[in-house]
Each structure stands twice: as C-alpha cells, then as structure tokens.
Amino acid sequence: GKCLFFVRINPKGVNEKSLETDITVGEIQGSALETFKALVEDLYLPVLREQQGWGKMPAEHTQEFLAGAGKVASVLAEATTCLQSGVELRMPDEKYVNQYDLRPGAFNQAANDPDVAKQMDDCIGDWCNKVESMLQEPETIPAGEEPGPATELDYWRGRMAKFNSLTEQLKHKEARLVLGVTNMLHSPASRRWKALELKVTDAANEANDNVRYLATLERAFEVLYSGSPQQMLDGLRSLIQSIMTMFKIARYYGTPQRMTTLFTKITNQMMRGCKESILSRGKIWDQDKGQLISSMKVCVQLCEAYKQTYLTERDAVRAEVPEKPFEMDERAVFLKFELFAKRLNKLIDMFTTIYQFSSLEQHT
C-alpha cells in the first residue's frame, strides 16, 4: 500500500472550493513507518517543544500534550527498532515452492529428492539457531541507566512484535513447505524444531499476556514520568492495587522475579522525579529555603507512603490468596529510596536551621 500525507497550509482554514491552495499533499516513499517516525521525531516534536505561545491553553495541559507527543515518537521508534531487529526466517528457493504443493504426497516426493531435502533441512536448522537466540534474548539496559517502568512495557511490546512476526512468517507457503518436507525426513533438525515450537508458542503467549496486563498500568506510569511528587503520592494506592490485581490474575507476570523488576523500575522513576522536582528551581543553595524544605518533605512522604502502602496491599493479597502469597525482593526495591529519604531528612534539618537563623537575622 501507499502512505499519503495531507498538510493544511492556509492558516485561515480549508475551503472545499480552494482545496488545491489550502492543502498540500504528498506520498511518503520507502518504509512508511520509518519515514513517519523520522517526521515525528526529527521535525514535529522539536518544533512543538520550541513553541512558546500556546494561547489560552493551561500550562499543565501543554505539558500533558507534549508528553503525549513524546510518547508517540517513542512508540514509533520502538516499532521501527522491532521491525529492524526481528527474526527473518530463511526460505527455500522459489523454484521448489512453485514445484511442490502443500499436501502429504508432494512432501514425501520432495523428501526423496536429495537436493530438495538438504535445502529444507538447512532452512529449518537455520530457523532453530535464530529462534534459540531469540528465546534467550535478555532486556538490554544501557550502562549507567536506571530504567523506569515504561521500559518494562516497551520490552514486552518489542518481544510481542518479534514473536508475532515469527508466527506470521510460519503461515507463509514457503514455511509450510519446509515444515511439511522436514516432517517427512525425521531429521535431527526437524526434531529440534518440534521442541522449539512449543517454546515459541509459550513465549509468544507470555509476551502477549504481559503486554495486555502492563498496558492497564500505562496511565499510572505517565504520572511517574510527568507528575510532581505530590501527584505521585495521590495516585500511589491506585497504582499498587492495580499491580496486586495483575499479580493475582496474570498467568505469566505474577512471579517474584517479575514483581521485583517492576517495582524496582517504579522506585527508580519515583527517585528521578523527586530529584527533578527538588532541582527544578535551580541549585538547592540558591532556592527559597521555605519552598525547598516543603519540596523535600513531600519526597520523604512519598517514600514512606510507598513502602507502607505496599506492605498494606501485600498483606491483603496474602490473606485473600494464601495459595499464591505475594513475594518479591523488598530490600532491592526499597533500600535505595529509603537511603535517599534519610539524606533528604538531614538536608531538611540543615536548611531548617539556616532558615530559622535567616529569619532571626532579619528581625534583629
């Protein structure tokens, strides 16, 4: 298919009698997805971020819109990367595809031809190598980064796209011919593939299931990225309750390892949001001490409420579903945030003293 774009060039609007002068139209050449991603990421998004005048739109709505536009760019970038890094199965020569029908007799005839049998066996052997690497592929995190929870959803979306692409390729005539012929051969590569097929099905189901449940948390994740510590605090109970519900009903994601990973990423983003909030008015020594102390206290409250809310909801799940008690590495999740809160408390004490002496000085 073709991808076309329409852009209004008349600032006063579009009139059906002057469409040719009010609108410009063009065709996007090459990969439509890659081109669209480049347009959004390299043209529209930078222009929007540099926009100064937003009319009567409130500042919070502007921030929400820009965050949404950034999210669209991220999704397009992730989709493009998935397509580029996906597995492309090796297929047999077209002459064999045209020569043999998809029926048992034709499969048996092809299996008795040494040249055809070798090529089909080589194809399925190559599939096995690629799929084994794909199944063992870990989440890659750049060195020095502490990823937030959105990366968890991105990872499973990417994995889902790869397995869905693999599943679609296996439906093609070429792939069905390879499977039919090698099934007649009973070769080691064919037996190896049969064992992998079950793992591929399970991995695809896992990715689809995890995306389905993590996507329900996407709105809550947005608050962690664009909201203030107070907004995070307000939405805390709802977020943790949603995660606990997912733990109870998710087939694949409700494990201690997955919960530890998700909560650790939530902690990372909360800490990042607290730091950005505290430093948003400049260096701490240059800020108004009263505002600085208030900002730090909210961050400490967030840390304390985070763990307390978690403990409350964890105990509720354990009582409700005793056969599947909630477990995760709590030290890995909370220790870093608790140390951060302790440092903030020391800073609060110090700046409170400075603030008190400054007030005293002004009145003497």
Disulfide bonds with the S-S distance in Angstrom:
none
